[in-house]
Amino acid sequence: MPCLTKDSKGRSQFWYVCYTTPDGRRLKTSTGQTDKAKAWEFYNTKIAVEAEITNGRPTEKRLREIINDALARLGEQKLRSDPTIKQQLDTWVESKRDAVADSTIAAYEQTRGMFLDFLGPRANRSVRLLTKDEVIEFRNHLRSEGRTAGTVNKLVRLYLNSAFEDAKTEGVIDHNPFSAVDALKVTKVKKDRFTAEQVVRLLKAAEGTGWTGAILVAYGTGARLQDVANLKWSAIDSDNGLLTFEQRKTGKETVVGLHPDFEDWIARQPPSDDPDGCLFPTLANREAGGRNGLSAEFSGIMEKAGVAGKILRERDRKGRQIRSLSFHSFRYGAASHIFNQAALADVARRVTGHAARGAISGYIREDVEMLKAATQLIPRLPKGDS
């Protein structure tokens, strides 16, 4: 028969329970309770849990029910249910929605979708049950689909690791299985920049397509493809020779000088009465990726112009090939021209609108003349061709 007792030497204030286990052992354990009624409740709950374990394969749900029943009788708060893996990822994405750029949220949502699709029914298990082996399995799955090591590291070691690190910080899980998985070794590829002669050929190939002004903006600023494609007339301050826009990737406002070649293009355009009108209507509000996306369309212009660049990585299983030249090469070109002519590093970073250190840490209003002078370091294209 079980019985309650206290330490005869007064070394502990808690009640102890003495009882016989199903296998015949006689045990004495502290209940952690000073109230006798709660001490009995502790014992009864302990016995119920042990019986559940002894008599079959207990589920986490059933064990929680036993413990929560006891807590309710004692007037204590019930155990908090662990979120499922899907619920944890959903909560993580929503927590970031007003904290990062829309493009970053889209990347988080895509990553969440890929991981949940990979897990299938396993996504509805407790977040505590995700294992390191499953993370490695997912990492290998991404590689088998042809994704680069750098992309896999971003998805696994950056995005998903962040989601589960949040769960660990909140006390939902004791360890983060993503942090225990090593990053893949990345082989860096070196991209090239367009020469002035290549830009001229691109402009000729782009005549009549709506890309001419976009190419000139990219050449003179190093702005990203979708930032260029979605520029509005209100971004142009011709009086001060400045271009102002918000970067989709970072949400930061960027101010750069207008390059003379782009100013010449502006002067040839019909006046616009709508400051919110798109500068490049045929490019605006389109996706960058995909078979009919902006990147593919620009690749067609490059092909027509005979500007291909070196192959850095052969086609993968999804048919993707990496070349040394792409629209992003304008970004390298704008920065290179400024650095090569010994301009201040921070001015070069301002002109290309970078957002992190090794880039720029935040927006600082620069002297207008300095911004314009930095842009002037990017050489003009041969006259008559822009």
N, C-alpha and C positions, 0 to 999 in steps of 0.2 A: 504494500500500500504506500502511496506517496505521502510525504509529510513535509511540513515547513518548519524550519528551524532558524535560529539566529546564532551568530558566532558567540560561543560561550565566553570568550575572552574580550568581547566588545571591540574587536578590531574593525568590524564592518557594520554599517547601519542597515544593510540590505538583508532581506529574507533569502534564505537558501532553500532549495527544494531537493529532497532526497527521493529517488524513484528507481524503479527497475525497468531496464530497457527490454524490448522484445526479444533480444538474444540472451537475456538473463543477467546482464551486468547491473550492478548497483552503483548509481551515480549520484553525485551531489554537485549542484551548480547554483551560482548566484542568479537570482531573478532580476537584479538591478532595481528592485522596488522596495520602498520603505513601508508602503501600505500593504497589509496582508491580503486584502481582496484583490488588489492588482497583481500581487505575487502569484495567487492562485490562477488568475487569468493568464499570466505569462506561462505557467506550467501547462495549462489546458491547451493553449495555442501551440506550444512547443510539441506536445504529444500529438496533436492533430496533424501538424506538419510532418513529424516523423512517421506517423502512420500512413500518410499519403505517399511518402517516399518509399516506405517499406512495401506497401501493397500494390505498387504498379509504377507506371512512368508518369510522374507528376508534371502537369503543365504549369508554366509560369502564371497563367490566368488563375488556375485553381489555388495555387499557393498564395497569390495576392488576395483572393477572396477570403481565405481562412484568416490571414493577418488583418485584413481590413475589417472583418466582422469583429475581431477582438478589439481593434482600435476604436470602433464605433461604440462597443459596450463600455469602453473605458473613457469615452468622451474625448478621444484624441483625434487629431487630423489623420485622414486616411493617406496611404501611400499614393504618391503621384504616379500615374500611369506613364510609362516610357513612350515617347513618340515612336512611330515607325520610321524606317529609313526615308520613306517618301515624305512623311510629315516633317521630318527634320530638314530635308532639302527645300520643301515648300516654304517653311518658316524662314530659312536662310535667305532665299531669293527675295521674299517680301521685305525682310529687314534691310536689304540693300537698295530697294527700289528708289528711295528718295536720297540716297547717299552717293550714288555713282551715276555715270552717264548712261543714257538709254542704250547705247551700243554695248556697254559692259553688261547691263542687265540682260540684253539679248544673248550675249555669250554665256552668262550664267544659266539662263533658261535652256539654252541648247545643250549645255553640259549636263544639267539635271536630267533632261530628257534622254540623253544617250545612256547615262548610268542606270536610270530606272528601266529603260528598255532592255538593257543588258541583264539586270537582275530579274526581271519578270516578276513572278509571284513572291520572290524573296524580298522585294521592296516593301512588302507589308509586314515584315518581321520587326521586332523591336530594334531600335537603333543600336542597342548594346550588343546585338548578335552579329553585326558585321565584322568580318575577320580580315586579317592582313592577307591571307591567302586569296580571298575574294577580290581584294584591291589589286593584287598582283595579276590575278586572272583577267580583270578588267583592263589593266594596263597592257597586257599581252594581246588582248582582243583589239584594242585600239591600234596597236602596231600591226597586227595581222590585216587590218583594213587599209593599211598603206599610209597611215599618218606618220609624220616625222617625229623623231625623238623630242624635239623642242615643243611641238604641239601636244604630245602626250604628257610631257612634264607640266605644261601649262594647265591642262585639264585636270590632271591627277594631283600634282604636288602644289598647285596654286589654288585653283578654284575649289575642288572637292575637299582638299585639305583644310581650306578656310571654313567650309561649312561644318566639318566635324570638329575643328578646333573650337568653334563657337559652342558646340554641344558639350565639349569637355570643360570649357570655361564656366558654363552654366551648371555644371555638375550632373548633366544628363548621362554622360558616359565617363568611365574612369580613364580610358586611354583612347587615343585617336589612331585608328589603324592606318590612315593615310600617311601620317608622319613617320610611321615605321617602315615605309616603303622607299627605297632609294630612287633618286632621279636617274633617268637614263642618260647615258653619255651622249652629248650633242656635238655633232661635227658641223662647225660653222661654215657657211658659204659666203663668199665675198661678192656683193653686188657692184655693178658698174654704174656710172652716170652717163647721161647723154652728152655727146659733144655738140657744139654749136651747129656743125654741119648736119648731124643727125636730127636735131630739132627742126632745122629748115626743111629737111625731107619729110618729117612728120607733118609739118604745117601744110606742105603741098599736098600730101596724101589725104589730109583732113578737110580740104576745101569742099564746102557745100554740105558738111556733115554736122555742123554745130559744135565741133571739137576745137576749132582754131583758137578761139578766145580762151578756152579751158587749158589748152596746151601752153599758151603764153602766161596765164596765171601761174600754172605749176612751175614753169621754167623760172619765173621771177620771184616765187615765194617758197617753193618746196612744200606747198600745202597738200594734204592728203586728197585722194580721189573724190570721196563723197563731200568733203568740205568745199572743193572746187565746184563740183557738179551742182551743189545747192546754193551757191552764192546768189544774193539778190542785189538789185541796183542800189539799194540803200547802203550796201557795204562799201561803196566807192565814195571817197571824199576827194574829188578832183581838185578842189581849191587848195587843200593841204597836201595832196599827193599821197594819200594813205588808203589802205584797204583794211577794213575791220570785220572780223567774223568770229563766231564761236565754234570751237572745234567739237565735232561730234564725239570723238574718243575721250576727251578729258573734260569737256564742258567749260574750258577756259576761253576767255576772250583773247584774241590775238590781233595785234596791230602791226602791219608791215607797210613799208613804202611801196608805192606803185612803180613797177619796172617800166622804163621808157617804151619798150616794145608793146607792153600791154596798154599803156596810155595811148599809143598810136592806134591800137585796135579800137579802144573806146571812142576815140575821136571819129572813127569811120562808121560808128553805129548810129542808127536813127535815135533821136531823143526819146526817153521813156518818161511818161507822166505817172507811172506807178512805181513808187520806191520799193514796194514789196514784190514787184515783178521779178521773175527769175532771170538771171543774167544769161543762163544757158538752158532754155526751156526744154530742149530735146534730151537733156541729161538729168534734169532735176527729178527728184522723188523716185529714183530708180535704185535697185539693189546693185551693189558692186559685183557680187559673185553670181554664179550660175551661167548657163550656156548663153543666155541673152543679156547678161549683166554688163555693167560698164567696163569691167576689166577685160572681158572677152571682146567687147567692141573696140576697145583701145588696142588690144592685141591684133585685131584685124587691120587697124590703121598702121601699126608697126610692120605687119607683113606686107601691106601694100607699098610702104615706104622702103622696104628692104632693110629694115632695122630690126635685127633679131637678137643680137647678143649671144654670149656663150651659153651652152647647156651646162648648168651646175648640178642638176639631178635629173636622171632619166625619168620617164613617165612611171608613176607608181600604179598600183592595182586599180586606182580610180581614174586613171588616165591623166593625172596631173603631172606637169613637167615644170621644173624651176629653171628659169634662165637668168642671166646676169642683168638683163634689162627688163624693166616693167614701168608702169606709171610711177611707182614708188621711187624710181631712179631719179626723177626730178628733185626729190627730197635730198638725195645724196648730192646732187649737182649744186643746188642752191647753197648748201652748207659748205661744200668743198671750195667753191669760188671765194667765199668770204674768208674761210680759214687760210686758204693758200695765199691770200693777199694780206695776211697778218692783221686782220681786223680783230677786235677784242672778242674773246670766246663767248662772252655773255651776249654780245650783240648778234653773233651768228646764231645762237640758240633762240634768241627772240625772233629773228627773221623766219626761222623754220618752225617756230611755234611749239617746240618740245615742252614736255610737262614734267619730267622727272630729273633728278640730279644725274649728271652725266649728260643731262639736258638742263632744263631750268626748273627751279623749285616752285615758282608761282609767278603770276603776272605782276610786273612792276612797270609803271608808266615811264617810258623812256622819252628823252627829248626827241621831238619830231624830226629835227634835222639829222640826228644820229641815225634814226631808223631809215630815213630816206637815203642817207649816205651809205649805209650798209647795203641796201638793195642795189645801189649804183655799182657796187663791186661785182655784181653779176654782169658779165659783158653783154653788150647788145648783139643781137643777131645781125648777120649781113643785111645791109639795107636793101629794101625792095622785095624781101622774101617773107616778111612777117605781116 
